[in-house]
């Protein structure tokens, strides 16, 4: 499946400008025969804690991205945030090329270090959808540090995506953890990060496709760009046929110790 990472410089809290960036990159991806394009966390605003500046309602965002998907005949994954009441939700949607919502995920682990947990509700569902031959599960940024949810997802998913606003100062962790999640789950892991300056933080991109054996499949860069790779489900089958880790997991033991 030809897959694209949209590594973009998000304009701080300017939904209209960011929507135009999305439309331009989707159009470019479609012309390059991309079947699924993936955008970072909070694509329309940047990683903002200003809940009252989340002016677009969810319905309007979804209607818009559905039209973009249909008009370009492409599947789209998009991170966005909405205001619910005194708090918001940090979400990721995957929309099919026919304009159907395949997945609507809410970030399970808000980033307490930045106060996100005070501003955004936690999600409590691991989601999965199918595009072409692949089962896909999306996670968001800080979720990357919690391997348990990746083990659950990879029971079915062959692709796990991590849409992020991951700062340059912790880039080493970003790359190391993405590789580790791919190796220990024997699936493709795709890290989709933003670039540029947002609320005083520098973002350096380093968006990557990681193979089921932990190989980074693209060059690491910090520019605003579309990164394209053709993912092959046969690669996952090859790795698992050679050395299937899942069959040796002891789930009951892990559950018993988690209760102590």
TAPE-V826669 format. One record per pair of residues at least 12 apart in sequence whose ideal C-beta (glycine too) atoms are under 6 Angstrom apart, sorted by sequence separation. I is the first residue (numbers start at 1). GAP is how many residues later the second one is. D is the distance in Angstrom with one decimal. If there is no record, write none. Layout:
# TAPE-V826669
i | gap | d
I | GAP | D
I | GAP | D
This chain:
# TAPE-V826669
i | gap | d
110 | 12 | 5.8
193 | 12 | 5.4
217 | 12 | 5.4
8 | 13 | 5.5
65 | 13 | 5.5
79 | 13 | 5.0
92 | 13 | 4.6
178 | 13 | 4.5
193 | 13 | 6.0
193 | 14 | 4.8
206 | 14 | 5.1
78 | 15 | 5.5
91 | 15 | 5.4
108 | 15 | 4.8
192 | 15 | 5.3
107 | 16 | 5.6
137 | 16 | 3.9
191 | 16 | 5.6
77 | 17 | 4.6
89 | 17 | 5.1
90 | 17 | 4.2
106 | 17 | 3.0
191 | 17 | 5.1
205 | 17 | 4.6
144 | 18 | 5.1
204 | 18 | 4.6
6 | 19 | 4.7
61 | 19 | 5.4
76 | 19 | 5.1
190 | 19 | 5.5
137 | 20 | 4.1
209 | 20 | 4.7
75 | 21 | 5.4
135 | 21 | 5.0
189 | 21 | 4.6
75 | 22 | 5.3
105 | 22 | 4.6
135 | 22 | 4.7
74 | 23 | 5.4
126 | 23 | 5.9
135 | 23 | 5.5
136 | 23 | 4.6
137 | 23 | 5.1
138 | 23 | 4.8
139 | 23 | 5.2
140 | 23 | 5.4
141 | 23 | 4.1
212 | 23 | 5.7
58 | 24 | 4.7
73 | 24 | 5.1
103 | 24 | 4.4
134 | 24 | 5.0
212 | 24 | 4.9
4 | 25 | 4.6
134 | 25 | 5.1
187 | 25 | 5.5
18 | 26 | 4.8
69 | 26 | 4.7
103 | 26 | 4.4
126 | 26 | 5.6
186 | 26 | 4.8
213 | 26 | 5.6
54 | 27 | 5.4
102 | 27 | 3.7
126 | 27 | 5.6
160 | 27 | 6.0
166 | 27 | 5.0
195 | 27 | 5.7
212 | 27 | 4.4
54 | 28 | 5.8
69 | 28 | 5.6
128 | 28 | 5.6
182 | 28 | 4.0
15 | 29 | 4.5
54 | 29 | 4.3
66 | 29 | 5.6
70 | 29 | 4.5
128 | 29 | 5.7
158 | 29 | 5.2
159 | 29 | 4.6
160 | 29 | 5.2
161 | 29 | 4.7
162 | 29 | 5.0
163 | 29 | 4.7
164 | 29 | 4.7
165 | 29 | 5.6
195 | 29 | 5.6
4 | 30 | 4.1
65 | 30 | 5.4
69 | 30 | 5.7
90 | 30 | 5.0
2 | 31 | 5.7
6 | 31 | 5.7
111 | 31 | 4.3
150 | 31 | 5.0
154 | 31 | 3.8
179 | 31 | 5.5
183 | 31 | 4.0
2 | 32 | 5.2
13 | 32 | 5.1
51 | 32 | 5.3
87 | 32 | 6.0
88 | 32 | 5.1
89 | 32 | 5.4
178 | 32 | 5.3
182 | 32 | 5.3
2 | 33 | 5.0
3 | 33 | 4.9
4 | 33 | 4.2
5 | 33 | 5.6
6 | 33 | 4.7
66 | 33 | 4.0
87 | 33 | 5.9
105 | 33 | 5.0
107 | 33 | 4.2
109 | 33 | 4.8
144 | 33 | 5.0
154 | 33 | 5.1
171 | 33 | 5.6
1 | 34 | 5.2
12 | 34 | 4.9
54 | 34 | 5.7
87 | 34 | 5.4
109 | 34 | 5.1
167 | 34 | 4.9
168 | 34 | 4.6
13 | 35 | 5.7
43 | 35 | 5.7
94 | 35 | 5.7
108 | 35 | 5.8
150 | 35 | 5.3
171 | 35 | 5.3
179 | 35 | 4.8
10 | 36 | 4.5
43 | 36 | 5.0
44 | 36 | 5.1
45 | 36 | 6.0
167 | 36 | 6.0
168 | 36 | 3.7
42 | 37 | 5.3
51 | 37 | 4.7
109 | 37 | 5.8
41 | 38 | 4.2
36 | 39 | 4.3
37 | 39 | 5.6
38 | 39 | 4.2
39 | 39 | 4.9
40 | 39 | 5.7
42 | 39 | 5.0
13 | 40 | 5.3
15 | 41 | 5.5
26 | 42 | 5.4
30 | 42 | 4.0
188 | 43 | 5.6
30 | 44 | 5.0
23 | 45 | 5.8
26 | 46 | 5.1
92 | 46 | 4.6
92 | 48 | 5.7
187 | 49 | 6.0
186 | 53 | 5.1
186 | 54 | 5.6
75 | 56 | 5.3
51 | 68 | 5.5
49 | 70 | 4.9
92 | 71 | 5.6
158 | 75 | 5.9
158 | 78 | 5.1
79 | 84 | 4.5
36 | 95 | 5.8
41 | 99 | 5.3
41 | 100 | 5.1
133 | 100 | 5.0
47 | 118 | 3.8
41 | 122 | 4.6
38 | 123 | 5.7
40 | 123 | 5.1
41 | 123 | 5.2
41 | 124 | 4.8
1 | 131 | 4.9
1 | 133 | 5.8
40 | 152 | 5.1
46 | 152 | 4.1
40 | 153 | 5.9
38 | 154 | 4.8
40 | 154 | 4.4
10 | 184 | 5.1
9 | 186 | 5.0
12 | 186 | 5.4
5 | 187 | 5.1
9 | 187 | 3.5
7 | 188 | 5.9
34 | 194 | 6.0
29 | 197 | 5.9
7 | 198 | 4.8
28 | 198 | 5.8
7 | 200 | 4.6
25 | 201 | 5.8
5 | 202 | 4.6
9 | 215 | 4.6
8 | 216 | 5.5
7 | 218 | 5.5
6 | 220 | 6.0
4 | 222 | 5.4
5 | 222 | 4.3
4 | 224 | 4.9
3 | 226 | 5.8
2 | 228 | 5.1
3 | 228 | 5.4
1 | 230 | 5.2
